[in-house]
Amino acid sequence: MLTADNIADYINQAIADIHYPAAPAGLYQPVKYTLEGGGKRLRPMLLLAACDAVSGDCSAALNQALAIEIFHNFTLLHDDVMDNADLRRGRPTVHCRWDNNTAILSGDAMLTMATQYLCKDAGDKTGQILDIFNTTAMEIYEGQQYDMDFERMKTVSVDEYLMMIRLKTSVLLGCACRIGAVMGNAPDYLCDLLYDYGVKLGLAFQLRDDYLDAYGDPLTFGKEIGGDIVNNKKTWLLINALNEDTTGRLEKAIEQSLSRGNKIAEVKAVFEDLDLPRRCVELINKYVADAVEIIRESPLGDDAKDFFINLALSTIERTN
């Protein structure tokens, strides 16, 4: 079983080796800029690790891993336009460095590139992985719509929020695991098991993002801290605070025209009075424990178990 560093190096080299047409530069340079911007490469790593765990040969799924990473970055390109975000991974977002139209069109090109890589050298598995990919893509779009809908809704339940992040974030991690297992010729039950692991990991991952947006270090998080608070984004923290705050402090902080710093400080004070940071960490730990249990009870080899368990546990302490 390869190490996480081995797989990350393999993915980064494959991304560096992508050939882009010279023209039109306005279409392809933003794609190259986006893919070379770094990131955790978690989704392609999961795909290659799943393939390696069931077959011992992750090279059979490299194109599909690239497809998942390109697709993920396509969603970020469009998300940044919708959220009017200035920074991504510590660099100006594409719509800020170029413009909105460029971000939309280059994102469209990335979606098509993802499909091309997904089908490349997939052989008789092409139809199956296309079905998995397309089903997941539609779920992600549904999750994004729910996320936008929630911004206009006064009341959102925690269950509704968890449903939304499962669609918007978690299913792509599950998809990566399932496609990797399929490419490694795993039986259906093992594909399902790895998918469930990815979904649990994704829930923990997104909740950790919620936590870091309020309590992370901007030097390591890669984005301005407090962006979700400033935009009244319905995160797990804010939804619980809206449902539980009886003092009126939170509503006042949201409705008043406060400076960015003062608004963040006021809202975080409410979070802390309700013990929400600790409770959020507790929920993250629960989803990580669920993911770990799935792997421990699986028939995977010891090296593969160690890989997936350590990856899940690293979510608890991640800072970016």
Helices and strands as residue ranges (DSSP letters): H 4-16, H 25-35, H 42-55, G 58-61, H 62-83, E 87-88, E 91-92, H 94-97, H 100-119, G 123-125, H 126-152, H 158-165, I 166-170, H 171-183, H 188-215, H 218-221, H 227-230, H 236-244, H 249-255, H 260-273, H 276-296, H 302-317
